[in-house]
Amino acid sequence: MKKKIAVIHPEAGFSSSGGSQLSAYEMAQHLAAFFDVKLLSASKCSEHSVVIPCIPRGKVKKVQRNKVADWFLTRFVSNPSLLIESMTSFLTYTPYLMFKRADVIYPNNDYGGLAVAYVIRKLFNTPILYTERAGMVSGGKVLRRNLKFKPDCLVVFNEETKRYVHSIAPQQRVEIIPNGVDLSLFSTQGESFEHGLPGTVVLAVGALNRQNHKRFDLAIKAVSQLNDVSLLICGDGPDLRYFTSQCEAALGANRFKIVKVDFADIPKVYRSADIFTLPSEDEPFGRVYLEAMASGLPVVATDDAMRRTLIGDAGIVCDVTNVAEYAKALSTAIANDWGSKPVEQAADFSWQRVAKQYAEVINTL
């Protein structure tokens, strides 16, 4: 009999704009080759979905687009969308797992899912598997908080994070497993998105929020230094107007486009560009780099340990805060013939490989 794995993420199926919900969805799909998997979410998103009502963070974020509502909600807590999701999902997901027992619980929605798993473990001794997707962001603040739930196995993305965990929790079991990319979805073959931009097209993908770590403004400045190069941004968020204004000022009306597409159409967007860039700071992993490389695009990104590991020789890392250096790296990447290097690099992170590593860990719990 196959082990029963409960993967938790209320936002899966409701939104495709975040890495954790996409990873939860894809992980459930690929773990199903080894286990009996149920993805507990607020919306139906796959044949493995079990819909359990709650208020996912995406619904709260839509309400927050109203300035009055945002002011009211943030008067009490800095991240009301995550808190409301956590509270409402705790009230519904915990009873479900009390009656529909699992062999391993794998929360993917931060402390909300961990709280559910913690209670179930107290009651039934059900082990907890958890992937810390925040990494060392904010000096490891989120990581330290989540360690208080003491998962039976913590998965991180790199050796640096593992060392940090053991420095504050020496007994914590830690495994290093990367995120995966769906090579059947992201590839060089298929339709392209019609953007109508002139010249060489540089693509950036992510949430449009000045408060996050994506730093689209750096990409805008770097592309503005290049001739016959356009910028395509795929994303949405509270600062759409702000970044539109930034692009208009730096690039003019004809050298940029900001688009929002359904997740199913994102591979088309990658295939419509010539090069990919995202100058994030403290990016815990960066699945978009894998998606871009799987689609045949070379990458220009921030020079740090995680990006060097991900990109390998399929792109260029540089000091993106230096506009001249960043622009030069983009120009060099555009001029180079990268051949099959991006696709070969992405293949090292296929979901088949990643799911097999997770399955080996789950079988030890």
Secondary structure, DSSP 8 states (H G I E B T S, - for coil): ---EEEEE-TTBTTB-SSHHHHHHHHHHHHHTTTSEEEEEESS--STTEEE-----HHHHHHHHTSHHHHHHHHTT-S-HHHHHHHHHHHHHHHHHHHHS--SEEEE-SHHHHHHHHHHHHHHH---BEEE--STTGGGGHHHHHHHTT--SEEEESSHHHHHHHHHH-TT--EEE----B-TTTSSSSS--------SEEEEEES---TTSS--HHHHHHHHHTSTTEEEEEE---TTHHHHHHHHHHHH-TTSEEEE---GGGHHHHHHT-SEEEE--SS-S--HHHHHHHHTT--EEEE-SHHHHHHHTTSEEEE-TTSHHHHHHHHHHHHHS--TTHHHHHHHTTBHHHHHHHHHHHHTT-
